[in-house]
């Protein structure tokens, strides 16, 4: 994931942040259902700051630092 783009997400206009966030998702390494859910969450986010939060969670999860006990992760682990 491009950290510079990730760091700037919250400063972008919301539509630009959405497009940028979706482009950061590695579709080769991520299950299709998870990609679809992330894209939906990004589209429904009310602000660029929320999009940034979502993508930081994705980055941290991919780095092995996911939130322990996350219901989102529990649900998609077995799907």
Gaussian input, Z-matrix of N, CA and C with variables (Angstrom, degrees):
# hf/3-21g

backbone

0 1
 N
 C     1     B1
 C     2     B2     1     A1
 N     3     B3     2     A2     1     D1
 C     4     B4     3     A3     2     D2
 C     5     B5     4     A4     3     D3
 N     6     B6     5     A5     4     D4
 C     7     B7     6     A6     5     D5
 C     8     B8     7     A7     6     D6
 N     9     B9     8     A8     7     D7
 C    10    B10     9     A9     8     D8
 C    11    B11    10    A10     9     D9
 N    12    B12    11    A11    10    D10
 C    13    B13    12    A12    11    D11
 C    14    B14    13    A13    12    D12
 N    15    B15    14    A14    13    D13
 C    16    B16    15    A15    14    D14
 C    17    B17    16    A16    15    D15
 N    18    B18    17    A17    16    D16
 C    19    B19    18    A18    17    D17
 C    20    B20    19    A19    18    D18
 N    21    B21    20    A20    19    D19
 C    22    B22    21    A21    20    D20
 C    23    B23    22    A22    21    D21
 N    24    B24    23    A23    22    D22
 C    25    B25    24    A24    23    D23
 C    26    B26    25    A25    24    D24
 N    27    B27    26    A26    25    D25
 C    28    B28    27    A27    26    D26
 C    29    B29    28    A28    27    D27
 N    30    B30    29    A29    28    D28
 C    31    B31    30    A30    29    D29
 C    32    B32    31    A31    30    D30
 N    33    B33    32    A32    31    D31
 C    34    B34    33    A33    32    D32
 C    35    B35    34    A34    33    D33
 N    36    B36    35    A35    34    D34
 C    37    B37    36    A36    35    D35
 C    38    B38    37    A37    36    D36
 N    39    B39    38    A38    37    D37
 C    40    B40    39    A39    38    D38
 C    41    B41    40    A40    39    D39
 N    42    B42    41    A41    40    D40
 C    43    B43    42    A42    41    D41
 C    44    B44    43    A43    42    D42
 N    45    B45    44    A44    43    D43
 C    46    B46    45    A45    44    D44
 C    47    B47    46    A46    45    D45
 N    48    B48    47    A47    46    D46
 C    49    B49    48    A48    47    D47
 C    50    B50    49    A49    48    D48
 N    51    B51    50    A50    49    D49
 C    52    B52    51    A51    50    D50
 C    53    B53    52    A52    51    D51
 N    54    B54    53    A53    52    D52
 C    55    B55    54    A54    53    D53
 C    56    B56    55    A55    54    D54
 N    57    B57    56    A56    55    D55
 C    58    B58    57    A57    56    D56
 C    59    B59    58    A58    57    D57
 N    60    B60    59    A59    58    D58
 C    61    B61    60    A60    59    D59
 C    62    B62    61    A61    60    D60
 N    63    B63    62    A62    61    D61
 C    64    B64    63    A63    62    D62
 C    65    B65    64    A64    63    D63
 N    66    B66    65    A65    64    D64
 C    67    B67    66    A66    65    D65
 C    68    B68    67    A67    66    D66
 N    69    B69    68    A68    67    D67
 C    70    B70    69    A69    68    D68
 C    71    B71    70    A70    69    D69
 N    72    B72    71    A71    70    D70
 C    73    B73    72    A72    71    D71
 C    74    B74    73    A73    72    D72
 N    75    B75    74    A74    73    D73
 C    76    B76    75    A75    74    D74
 C    77    B77    76    A76    75    D75
 N    78    B78    77    A77    76    D76
 C    79    B79    78    A78    77    D77
 C    80    B80    79    A79    78    D78
 N    81    B81    80    A80    79    D79
 C    82    B82    81    A81    80    D80
 C    83    B83    82    A82    81    D81
 N    84    B84    83    A83    82    D82
 C    85    B85    84    A84    83    D83
 C    86    B86    85    A85    84    D84
 N    87    B87    86    A86    85    D85
 C    88    B88    87    A87    86    D86
 C    89    B89    88    A88    87    D87
 N    90    B90    89    A89    88    D88
 C    91    B91    90    A90    89    D89
 C    92    B92    91    A91    90    D90
 N    93    B93    92    A92    91    D91
 C    94    B94    93    A93    92    D92
 C    95    B95    94    A94    93    D93
 N    96    B96    95    A95    94    D94
 C    97    B97    96    A96    95    D95
 C    98    B98    97    A97    96    D96
 N    99    B99    98    A98    97    D97
 C   100   B100    99    A99    98    D98
 C   101   B101   100   A100    99    D99
 N   102   B102   101   A101   100   D100
 C   103   B103   102   A102   101   D101
 C   104   B104   103   A103   102   D102
 N   105   B105   104   A104   103   D103
 C   106   B106   105   A105   104   D104
 C   107   B107   106   A106   105   D105
 N   108   B108   107   A107   106   D106
 C   109   B109   108   A108   107   D107
 C   110   B110   109   A109   108   D108
 N   111   B111   110   A110   109   D109
 C   112   B112   111   A111   110   D110
 C   113   B113   112   A112   111   D111
 N   114   B114   113   A113   112   D112
 C   115   B115   114   A114   113   D113
 C   116   B116   115   A115   114   D114
 N   117   B117   116   A116   115   D115
 C   118   B118   117   A117   116   D116
 C   119   B119   118   A118   117   D117
 N   120   B120   119   A119   118   D118
 C   121   B121   120   A120   119   D119
 C   122   B122   121   A121   120   D120
 N   123   B123   122   A122   121   D121
 C   124   B124   123   A123   122   D122
 C   125   B125   124   A124   123   D123
 N   126   B126   125   A125   124   D124
 C   127   B127   126   A126   125   D125
 C   128   B128   127   A127   126   D126
 N   129   B129   128   A128   127   D127
 C   130   B130   129   A129   128   D128
 C   131   B131   130   A130   129   D129
 N   132   B132   131   A131   130   D130
 C   133   B133   132   A132   131   D131
 C   134   B134   133   A133   132   D132
 N   135   B135   134   A134   133   D133
 C   136   B136   135   A135   134   D134
 C   137   B137   136   A136   135   D135
 N   138   B138   137   A137   136   D136
 C   139   B139   138   A138   137   D137
 C   140   B140   139   A139   138   D138
 N   141   B141   140   A140   139   D139
 C   142   B142   141   A141   140   D140
 C   143   B143   142   A142   141   D141
 N   144   B144   143   A143   142   D142
 C   145   B145   144   A144   143   D143
 C   146   B146   145   A145   144   D144
 N   147   B147   146   A146   145   D145
 C   148   B148   147   A147   146   D146
 C   149   B149   148   A148   147   D147
 N   150   B150   149   A149   148   D148
 C   151   B151   150   A150   149   D149
 C   152   B152   151   A151   150   D150
 N   153   B153   152   A152   151   D151
 C   154   B154   153   A153   152   D152
 C   155   B155   154   A154   153   D153
 N   156   B156   155   A155   154   D154
 C   157   B157   156   A156   155   D155
 C   158   B158   157   A157   156   D156
 N   159   B159   158   A158   157   D157
 C   160   B160   159   A159   158   D158
 C   161   B161   160   A160   159   D159
 N   162   B162   161   A161   160   D160
 C   163   B163   162   A162   161   D161
 C   164   B164   163   A163   162   D162
 N   165   B165   164   A164   163   D163
 C   166   B166   165   A165   164   D164
 C   167   B167   166   A166   165   D165
 N   168   B168   167   A167   166   D166
 C   169   B169   168   A168   167   D167
 C   170   B170   169   A169   168   D168
 N   171   B171   170   A170   169   D169
 C   172   B172   171   A171   170   D170
 C   173   B173   172   A172   171   D171
 N   174   B174   173   A173   172   D172
 C   175   B175   174   A174   173   D173
 C   176   B176   175   A175   174   D174
 N   177   B177   176   A176   175   D175
 C   178   B178   177   A177   176   D176
 C   179   B179   178   A178   177   D177
 N   180   B180   179   A179   178   D178
 C   181   B181   180   A180   179   D179
 C   182   B182   181   A181   180   D180
 N   183   B183   182   A182   181   D181
 C   184   B184   183   A183   182   D182
 C   185   B185   184   A184   183   D183
 N   186   B186   185   A185   184   D184
 C   187   B187   186   A186   185   D185
 C   188   B188   187   A187   186   D186
 N   189   B189   188   A188   187   D187
 C   190   B190   189   A189   188   D188
 C   191   B191   190   A190   189   D189
 N   192   B192   191   A191   190   D190
 C   193   B193   192   A192   191   D191
 C   194   B194   193   A193   192   D192
 N   195   B195   194   A194   193   D193
 C   196   B196   195   A195   194   D194
 C   197   B197   196   A196   195   D195
 N   198   B198   197   A197   196   D196
 C   199   B199   198   A198   197   D197
 C   200   B200   199   A199   198   D198
 N   201   B201   200   A200   199   D199
 C   202   B202   201   A201   200   D200
 C   203   B203   202   A202   201   D201
 N   204   B204   203   A203   202   D202
 C   205   B205   204   A204   203   D203
 C   206   B206   205   A205   204   D204
 N   207   B207   206   A206   205   D205
 C   208   B208   207   A207   206   D206
 C   209   B209   208   A208   207   D207
 N   210   B210   209   A209   208   D208
 C   211   B211   210   A210   209   D209
 C   212   B212   211   A211   210   D210
 N   213   B213   212   A212   211   D211
 C   214   B214   213   A213   212   D212
 C   215   B215   214   A214   213   D213
 N   216   B216   215   A215   214   D214
 C   217   B217   216   A216   215   D215
 C   218   B218   217   A217   216   D216
 N   219   B219   218   A218   217   D217
 C   220   B220   219   A219   218   D218
 C   221   B221   220   A220   219   D219
 N   222   B222   221   A221   220   D220
 C   223   B223   222   A222   221   D221
 C   224   B224   223   A223   222   D222
 N   225   B225   224   A224   223   D223
 C   226   B226   225   A225   224   D224
 C   227   B227   226   A226   225   D225
 N   228   B228   227   A227   226   D226
 C   229   B229   228   A228   227   D227
 C   230   B230   229   A229   228   D228
 N   231   B231   230   A230   229   D229
 C   232   B232   231   A231   230   D230
 C   233   B233   232   A232   231   D231
 N   234   B234   233   A233   232   D232
 C   235   B235   234   A234   233   D233
 C   236   B236   235   A235   234   D234

   B1=1.4461
   B2=1.5316
   B3=1.2867
   B4=1.4616
   B5=1.5333
   B6=1.3255
   B7=1.4629
   B8=1.5279
   B9=1.3159
   B10=1.4749
   B11=1.5286
   B12=1.3228
   B13=1.4656
   B14=1.5272
   B15=1.3279
   B16=1.4585
   B17=1.5271
   B18=1.3148
   B19=1.4657
   B20=1.5259
   B21=1.3174
   B22=1.4660
   B23=1.5263
   B24=1.3190
   B25=1.4701
   B26=1.5225
   B27=1.3192
   B28=1.4651
   B29=1.5307
   B30=1.3266
   B31=1.4678
   B32=1.5285
   B33=1.3147
   B34=1.4680
   B35=1.5259
   B36=1.3435
   B37=1.4660
   B38=1.5311
   B39=1.3154
   B40=1.4643
   B41=1.5322
   B42=1.3246
   B43=1.4711
   B44=1.5264
   B45=1.3117
   B46=1.4664
   B47=1.5252
   B48=1.3241
   B49=1.4620
   B50=1.5293
   B51=1.3188
   B52=1.4756
   B53=1.5255
   B54=1.3117
   B55=1.4723
   B56=1.5280
   B57=1.3117
   B58=1.4623
   B59=1.5322
   B60=1.3222
   B61=1.4710
   B62=1.5273
   B63=1.3084
   B64=1.4684
   B65=1.5216
   B66=1.3219
   B67=1.4653
   B68=1.5318
   B69=1.3312
   B70=1.4594
   B71=1.5319
   B72=1.3218
   B73=1.4677
   B74=1.5220
   B75=1.3363
   B76=1.4645
   B77=1.5255
   B78=1.3207
   B79=1.4582
   B80=1.5261
   B81=1.3332
   B82=1.4630
   B83=1.5234
   B84=1.3274
   B85=1.4646
   B86=1.5240
   B87=1.3280
   B88=1.4563
   B89=1.5240
   B90=1.3358
   B91=1.4667
   B92=1.5271
   B93=1.3249
   B94=1.4652
   B95=1.5333
   B96=1.3138
   B97=1.4672
   B98=1.5319
   B99=1.3305
   B100=1.4615
   B101=1.5292
   B102=1.3307
   B103=1.4685
   B104=1.5218
   B105=1.3266
   B106=1.4693
   B107=1.5270
   B108=1.3329
   B109=1.4699
   B110=1.5266
   B111=1.3227
   B112=1.4661
   B113=1.5257
   B114=1.3289
   B115=1.4633
   B116=1.5250
   B117=1.3349
   B118=1.4667
   B119=1.5297
   B120=1.3298
   B121=1.4663
   B122=1.5233
   B123=1.3325
   B124=1.4671
   B125=1.5249
   B126=1.3180
   B127=1.4665
   B128=1.5240
   B129=1.3419
   B130=1.4658
   B131=1.5275
   B132=1.3150
   B133=1.4595
   B134=1.5316
   B135=1.3307
   B136=1.4667
   B137=1.5286
   B138=1.3451
   B139=1.4657
   B140=1.5227
   B141=1.3149
   B142=1.4650
   B143=1.5286
   B144=1.3234
   B145=1.4648
   B146=1.5300
   B147=1.3204
   B148=1.4610
   B149=1.5264
   B150=1.3106
   B151=1.4647
   B152=1.5212
   B153=1.3131
   B154=1.4635
   B155=1.5284
   B156=1.3184
   B157=1.4674
   B158=1.5172
   B159=1.3281
   B160=1.4636
   B161=1.5267
   B162=1.3160
   B163=1.4651
   B164=1.5299
   B165=1.3351
   B166=1.4689
   B167=1.5244
   B168=1.3256
   B169=1.4695
   B170=1.5282
   B171=1.3222
   B172=1.4645
   B173=1.5257
   B174=1.3126
   B175=1.4664
   B176=1.5283
   B177=1.3165
   B178=1.4610
   B179=1.5240
   B180=1.3257
   B181=1.4598
   B182=1.5166
   B183=1.3121
   B184=1.4593
   B185=1.5143
   B186=1.3289
   B187=1.4666
   B188=1.5268
   B189=1.3270
   B190=1.4577
   B191=1.5173
   B192=1.3214
   B193=1.4608
   B194=1.5280
   B195=1.3214
   B196=1.4580
   B197=1.5259
   B198=1.2991
   B199=1.4529
   B200=1.5225
   B201=1.3152
   B202=1.4572
   B203=1.5205
   B204=1.3213
   B205=1.4546
   B206=1.5168
   B207=1.3185
   B208=1.4541
   B209=1.5284
   B210=1.3246
   B211=1.4638
   B212=1.5281
   B213=1.3451
   B214=1.4632
   B215=1.5221
   B216=1.3327
   B217=1.4524
   B218=1.5276
   B219=1.3365
   B220=1.4704
   B221=1.5233
   B222=1.3269
   B223=1.4645
   B224=1.5205
   B225=1.3341
   B226=1.4660
   B227=1.5186
   B228=1.3316
   B229=1.4687
   B230=1.5196
   B231=1.3175
   B232=1.4580
   B233=1.5126
   B234=1.3228
   B235=1.4714
   B236=1.5045
   A1=107.81
   A2=115.44
   A3=121.69
   A4=109.04
   A5=116.18
   A6=121.77
   A7=111.99
   A8=117.80
   A9=119.80
   A10=110.66
   A11=117.06
   A12=120.07
   A13=110.13
   A14=115.83
   A15=120.78
   A16=111.06
   A17=117.00
   A18=121.53
   A19=112.71
   A20=117.46
   A21=120.16
   A22=113.91
   A23=118.27
   A24=120.43
   A25=113.35
   A26=117.60
   A27=119.74
   A28=113.59
   A29=117.49
   A30=120.44
   A31=112.68
   A32=117.01
   A33=121.49
   A34=111.24
   A35=117.09
   A36=119.65
   A37=107.84
   A38=117.17
   A39=120.89
   A40=113.54
   A41=118.63
   A42=119.83
   A43=111.26
   A44=116.99
   A45=121.03
   A46=109.85
   A47=116.50
   A48=120.85
   A49=110.51
   A50=117.35
   A51=120.92
   A52=111.01
   A53=116.08
   A54=120.71
   A55=110.27
   A56=116.53
   A57=121.10
   A58=110.62
   A59=116.75
   A60=120.93
   A61=111.14
   A62=117.18
   A63=120.46
   A64=110.07
   A65=117.34
   A66=120.21
   A67=112.12
   A68=117.42
   A69=121.22
   A70=113.30
   A71=117.40
   A72=121.20
   A73=108.91
   A74=116.04
   A75=121.42
   A76=108.37
   A77=115.77
   A78=120.95
   A79=113.07
   A80=117.11
   A81=120.31
   A82=111.53
   A83=117.14
   A84=121.67
   A85=113.26
   A86=117.32
   A87=121.88
   A88=110.11
   A89=115.73
   A90=120.26
   A91=109.88
   A92=115.11
   A93=120.62
   A94=111.56
   A95=117.54
   A96=119.84
   A97=110.95
   A98=116.94
   A99=120.77
   A100=110.11
   A101=116.75
   A102=120.48
   A103=109.81
   A104=116.88
   A105=120.53
   A106=111.43
   A107=116.60
   A108=120.25
   A109=111.10
   A110=116.89
   A111=119.90
   A112=110.74
   A113=116.37
   A114=119.75
   A115=110.65
   A116=116.72
   A117=120.47
   A118=110.54
   A119=116.50
   A120=120.19
   A121=111.46
   A122=116.42
   A123=121.22
   A124=110.32
   A125=117.13
   A126=120.25
   A127=112.13
   A128=116.81
   A129=120.84
   A130=113.61
   A131=117.65
   A132=121.33
   A133=109.86
   A134=116.82
   A135=120.01
   A136=114.78
   A137=116.98
   A138=118.89
   A139=110.60
   A140=114.91
   A141=120.36
   A142=110.35
   A143=117.26
   A144=120.60
   A145=110.72
   A146=117.75
   A147=121.39
   A148=110.61
   A149=117.34
   A150=121.06
   A151=109.45
   A152=115.83
   A153=120.87
   A154=110.53
   A155=117.38
   A156=121.66
   A157=111.16
   A158=116.83
   A159=121.73
   A160=110.31
   A161=115.78
   A162=119.08
   A163=112.14
   A164=118.03
   A165=118.97
   A166=109.73
   A167=117.56
   A168=120.81
   A169=110.21
   A170=116.99
   A171=121.58
   A172=109.82
   A173=115.87
   A174=120.22
   A175=111.31
   A176=116.42
   A177=120.00
   A178=111.48
   A179=117.24
   A180=121.06
   A181=111.92
   A182=116.09
   A183=121.17
   A184=112.98
   A185=116.14
   A186=121.70
   A187=111.77
   A188=116.75
   A189=120.65
   A190=114.06
   A191=117.13
   A192=120.40
   A193=111.20
   A194=116.05
   A195=120.30
   A196=110.27
   A197=116.76
   A198=122.50
   A199=109.19
   A200=116.96
   A201=121.83
   A202=108.86
   A203=116.37
   A204=120.91
   A205=114.56
   A206=117.93
   A207=121.51
   A208=110.42
   A209=116.67
   A210=120.18
   A211=110.70
   A212=117.06
   A213=121.30
   A214=109.27
   A215=116.91
   A216=121.92
   A217=111.44
   A218=116.63
   A219=120.30
   A220=110.49
   A221=116.36
   A222=120.86
   A223=111.12
   A224=117.78
   A225=121.41
   A226=114.10
   A227=117.87
   A228=119.88
   A229=110.65
   A230=117.22
   A231=120.36
   A232=115.42
   A233=117.09
   A234=120.49
   A235=110.02
   D1=139.17
   D2=-179.83
   D3=-78.23
   D4=106.35
   D5=-175.70
   D6=-64.27
   D7=-36.75
   D8=-179.98
   D9=-62.66
   D10=-42.24
   D11=177.08
   D12=-65.61
   D13=-41.05
   D14=179.59
   D15=-61.20
   D16=-43.07
   D17=179.84
   D18=-64.78
   D19=-28.41
   D20=-175.96
   D21=-93.57
   D22=-4.34
   D23=-175.34
   D24=-54.24
   D25=-43.75
   D26=-174.95
   D27=-71.17
   D28=-11.66
   D29=179.30
   D30=-97.15
   D31=-7.54
   D32=-177.52
   D33=-84.49
   D34=157.51
   D35=169.60
   D36=-60.77
   D37=149.56
   D38=-170.81
   D39=-57.07
   D40=-42.30
   D41=-179.22
   D42=-66.36
   D43=-38.84
   D44=177.06
   D45=-66.25
   D46=-39.91
   D47=178.21
   D48=-62.51
   D49=-40.15
   D50=178.64
   D51=-61.56
   D52=-49.68
   D53=-178.71
   D54=-62.36
   D55=-43.57
   D56=-179.43
   D57=-64.42
   D58=-44.28
   D59=-179.37
   D60=-61.25
   D61=-45.14
   D62=179.50
   D63=-62.96
   D64=-36.33
   D65=179.65
   D66=-68.87
   D67=-21.72
   D68=-179.73
   D69=-79.87
   D70=-16.57
   D71=-178.27
   D72=-73.86
   D73=126.45
   D74=178.52
   D75=-84.58
   D76=99.24
   D77=-174.26
   D78=-72.99
   D79=-15.96
   D80=177.93
   D81=-78.39
   D82=-29.92
   D83=-176.23
   D84=-101.52
   D85=-4.19
   D86=-174.28
   D87=-115.83
   D88=136.80
   D89=177.98
   D90=-59.43
   D91=144.51
   D92=-177.37
   D93=-58.01
   D94=-41.44
   D95=-178.88
   D96=-64.81
   D97=-35.80
   D98=178.28
   D99=-70.04
   D100=-41.19
   D101=176.52
   D102=-59.15
   D103=-45.78
   D104=179.80
   D105=-61.12
   D106=-42.67
   D107=179.75
   D108=-66.08
   D109=-42.15
   D110=177.98
   D111=-62.12
   D112=-44.33
   D113=179.27
   D114=-61.67
   D115=-39.39
   D116=178.21
   D117=-65.38
   D118=-45.32
   D119=178.75
   D120=-60.47
   D121=-40.56
   D122=179.02
   D123=-65.28
   D124=-43.59
   D125=179.78
   D126=-65.05
   D127=-31.67
   D128=-178.48
   D129=-89.05
   D130=-5.96
   D131=-178.90
   D132=-64.64
   D133=134.71
   D134=-176.69
   D135=-80.29
   D136=-11.86
   D137=-176.79
   D138=-153.26
   D139=164.26
   D140=176.40
   D141=-66.13
   D142=-30.92
   D143=177.85
   D144=-64.06
   D145=-39.28
   D146=177.98
   D147=-68.48
   D148=-38.30
   D149=176.20
   D150=-62.31
   D151=-42.03
   D152=177.56
   D153=-61.05
   D154=-44.18
   D155=179.19
   D156=-60.20
   D157=-45.36
   D158=178.82
   D159=-58.55
   D160=-46.97
   D161=-176.27
   D162=-71.35
   D163=-31.64
   D164=175.09
   D165=-66.59
   D166=-36.92
   D167=176.42
   D168=-63.26
   D169=-40.65
   D170=177.56
   D171=-62.77
   D172=-46.28
   D173=179.76
   D174=-61.01
   D175=-48.54
   D176=-179.41
   D177=-63.44
   D178=-40.47
   D179=177.60
   D180=-61.83
   D181=-41.73
   D182=178.86
   D183=-69.53
   D184=-20.64
   D185=179.03
   D186=-93.63
   D187=5.35
   D188=179.58
   D189=84.84
   D190=13.09
   D191=-178.61
   D192=-117.23
   D193=40.52
   D194=-179.67
   D195=-69.49
   D196=159.83
   D197=177.52
   D198=-67.60
   D199=125.12
   D200=179.70
   D201=-67.46
   D202=130.83
   D203=178.57
   D204=80.90
   D205=13.38
   D206=-179.00
   D207=-63.09
   D208=124.85
   D209=179.92
   D210=-67.86
   D211=-31.24
   D212=178.32
   D213=-63.05
   D214=-47.42
   D215=-179.18
   D216=-67.41
   D217=-40.33
   D218=178.96
   D219=-59.91
   D220=-44.08
   D221=-178.10
   D222=-63.16
   D223=-46.36
   D224=-174.64
   D225=-85.41
   D226=-7.84
   D227=178.67
   D228=-64.75
   D229=-41.16
   D230=-177.34
   D231=-93.46
   D232=-1.01
   D233=-177.45
   D234=-88.87

